[in-house]
Amino acid sequence: MHRYTLHRWQHQHRFDLDNDHGERSTHRVIVLTLVMMVVEIGAGLAFGSMALLADGWHMGTHAVALGITALAYTFARRHADNPRFTFGTGKVAELGGFASAVVLAVVAIFMAAESLQRLIAPHPIRFNEAIAVAVAGLIVNVISAFMLQNQHPHDHADEHGKGHRHDHNLRAAYLHVLADALTSLLAIVALLAGKAFGWVWMDPFMGIVGAAIITKWAYGLLMDTGRILLDRDVDPRFVAEIVQRIEGESDNRVSDIHVWRVGAGSLSVILSIVTHDPQPPEWK
């Protein structure tokens, strides 16, 4: 039950897309990630493997980022009718996605730093144990990725046909899971090469490759969410079309216009019109 109730003569400010399935999937993925983190840390302690310990704590950072995703969903839902949020809570998801992208970038930096350190001073690796746990981690991450991908609404055009509706909060969770899967996959390749050919350097080298790819993902997510948070993501051609339609009637001239996104599928506009033939606003 919501704390904030609207009267029949008031309009609601729920501009964002409801994604209950995505929220539930995120919670399930958090549980899977935490379980795998405990397994990897336990295995690392049992087998004396620093590689497994490092990967276990790495999954822990992603669990924190997934937690940010879940908190963003919860906050947006609980405050959806709060009048203090002038244009609703649609941007909370973008803020969660932006924060998760920052965490993703930090993880990539630590991965690169640790990999460079191990490239300079190689650590002994217990290949059999490390490979087994890395395979288990990959399986868990692939399952988690499919759970989130099925709830990822990234191919639906918005009601204006100008762009697409993105749940960047869910996209952030999806990228974190993909980053884990990529790390596990590259680790398996490196460990197999190290065991078969004695190429111990492959392990840290693959870490650097993975860090570079994850950095690219983080950068893309930062740019996408940043544009929305700074009200820069609306297509200028769409704004021009609004102006053209208004000025196409009578002697109307648009002296000022501001269009911005208030939710994954909703836009808001404030404009000033100079005209000799004023018309009353049409409320729908």
Backbone hydrogen bonds, N-H to C=O, Kabsch-Sander energy under -0.5 kcal/mol:
donor,donor_aa,acceptor,acceptor_aa,energy
5,T,3,R,-0.6
10,Q,7,H,-1.9
15,F,13,H,-1.5
23,E,19,N,-2.0
24,R,20,D,-2.5
25,S,21,H,-2.5
26,T,22,G,-2.1
27,H,23,E,-1.9
28,R,24,R,-1.9
29,V,25,S,-2.4
30,I,26,T,-2.2
31,V,27,H,-1.8
32,L,28,R,-2.3
33,T,29,V,-2.8
34,L,30,I,-2.5
35,V,31,V,-2.4
36,M,32,L,-2.5
37,M,33,T,-2.3
38,V,34,L,-2.2
39,V,35,V,-2.1
40,E,36,M,-2.6
41,I,37,M,-2.5
42,G,38,V,-2.6
43,A,39,V,-2.7
44,G,40,E,-2.6
45,L,41,I,-2.2
46,A,42,G,-2.3
47,F,43,A,-2.9
48,G,44,G,-0.9
49,S,44,G,-1.4
50,M,48,G,-0.7
53,L,49,S,-1.7
54,A,50,M,-2.8
55,D,51,A,-2.1
56,G,52,L,-2.3
57,W,53,L,-2.4
58,H,54,A,-2.0
59,M,55,D,-2.2
60,G,56,G,-1.4
61,T,57,W,-1.7
62,H,58,H,-1.4
63,A,59,M,-2.0
64,V,60,G,-1.8
65,A,61,T,-1.9
66,L,62,H,-2.7
67,G,63,A,-1.9
68,I,64,V,-1.7
69,T,65,A,-1.7
70,A,66,L,-2.2
71,L,67,G,-2.6
72,A,68,I,-2.2
73,Y,69,T,-1.9
74,T,70,A,-2.3
75,F,71,L,-2.9
76,A,72,A,-2.4
77,R,73,Y,-2.2
78,R,74,T,-2.5
79,H,75,F,-1.9
80,A,77,R,-1.0
82,N,79,H,-1.6
85,F,82,N,-1.8
86,T,84,R,-1.1
88,G,85,F,-2.1
90,G,87,F,-0.5
92,V,89,T,-1.6
93,A,89,T,-0.5
93,A,90,G,-0.6
95,L,91,K,-2.5
96,G,92,V,-2.5
97,G,93,A,-2.4
98,F,94,E,-2.5
99,A,95,L,-2.4
100,S,96,G,-2.3
101,A,97,G,-2.0
102,V,98,F,-1.8
103,V,99,A,-2.0
104,L,100,S,-2.5
105,A,101,A,-2.2
106,V,102,V,-2.3
107,V,103,V,-2.5
108,A,104,L,-1.9
109,I,105,A,-2.0
110,F,106,V,-2.4
111,M,107,V,-2.5
112,A,108,A,-2.4
113,A,109,I,-2.5
114,E,110,F,-2.7
115,S,111,M,-2.4
116,L,112,A,-2.5
117,Q,113,A,-2.0
118,R,114,E,-2.3
119,L,115,S,-1.9
120,I,116,L,-1.8
121,A,117,Q,-2.6
127,F,125,I,-1.2
130,A,126,R,-2.3
131,I,127,F,-3.0
132,A,128,N,-2.1
133,V,129,E,-2.2
134,A,130,A,-2.3
135,V,131,I,-2.4
136,A,132,A,-2.0
137,G,133,V,-2.5
138,L,134,A,-2.2
139,I,135,V,-2.2
140,V,136,A,-2.2
141,N,137,G,-2.3
142,V,138,L,-2.4
143,I,139,I,-2.3
144,S,140,V,-2.3
145,A,141,N,-2.5
146,F,142,V,-2.2
147,M,143,I,-2.0
148,L,144,S,-2.0
149,Q,145,A,-2.8
150,N,146,F,-1.8
151,Q,148,L,-1.1
152,H,149,Q,-1.7
154,H,152,H,-2.0
157,A,155,D,-0.5
158,D,163,G,-1.2
159,E,265,G,-0.5
161,G,158,D,-2.1
163,G,161,G,-0.6
165,R,156,H,-2.7
166,H,164,H,-0.6
168,H,166,H,-1.0
171,R,167,D,-2.4
172,A,168,H,-2.0
173,A,169,N,-1.6
174,Y,170,L,-2.6
175,L,171,R,-2.5
176,H,172,A,-2.1
177,V,173,A,-2.0
178,L,174,Y,-2.4
179,A,175,L,-2.5
180,D,176,H,-2.0
181,A,177,V,-2.6
182,L,178,L,-3.0
183,T,179,A,-2.4
184,S,180,D,-2.4
185,L,181,A,-2.7
186,L,182,L,-2.9
187,A,183,T,-2.1
188,I,184,S,-2.3
189,V,185,L,-2.2
190,A,186,L,-2.5
191,L,187,A,-3.0
192,L,188,I,-2.6
193,A,189,V,-2.2
194,G,190,A,-2.5
195,K,191,L,-2.6
196,A,192,L,-2.5
197,F,193,A,-2.7
198,G,194,G,-1.4
199,W,193,A,-1.0
200,V,198,G,-1.8
202,M,199,W,-1.5
203,D,200,V,-1.1
205,F,201,W,-1.9
206,M,202,M,-2.7
207,G,203,D,-1.4
208,I,204,P,-1.7
209,V,205,F,-2.0
210,G,206,M,-2.8
211,A,207,G,-2.2
212,A,208,I,-2.0
213,I,209,V,-2.0
214,I,210,G,-2.6
215,T,211,A,-2.2
216,K,212,A,-1.7
217,W,213,I,-2.0
218,A,214,I,-2.7
219,Y,215,T,-2.5
220,G,216,K,-2.2
221,L,217,W,-2.3
222,L,218,A,-2.6
223,M,219,Y,-2.3
224,D,220,G,-2.3
225,T,221,L,-2.6
226,G,222,L,-2.4
227,R,223,M,-2.0
228,I,224,D,-1.1
229,L,225,T,-2.6
230,L,226,G,-2.0
231,D,228,I,-1.4
232,R,227,R,-4.2
233,D,227,R,-0.6
238,F,235,D,-1.1
239,V,235,D,-1.5
240,A,236,P,-2.5
241,E,237,R,-1.8
242,I,238,F,-1.8
243,V,239,V,-2.2
244,Q,240,A,-2.5
245,R,241,E,-2.2
246,I,242,I,-2.1
247,E,243,V,-2.8
248,G,244,Q,-0.7
249,E,246,I,-1.2
252,N,249,E,-1.8
253,R,274,V,-1.7
255,S,253,R,-0.7
255,S,272,S,-2.0
256,D,272,S,-1.3
258,H,270,I,-2.5
260,W,268,S,-2.3
262,V,266,S,-1.8
263,G,266,S,-1.3
265,G,15,F,-0.7
266,S,263,G,-0.8
268,S,260,W,-3.0
270,I,258,H,-2.3
272,S,256,D,-2.8
274,V,253,R,-3.1
275,T,273,I,-0.5
283,W,281,P,-0.6
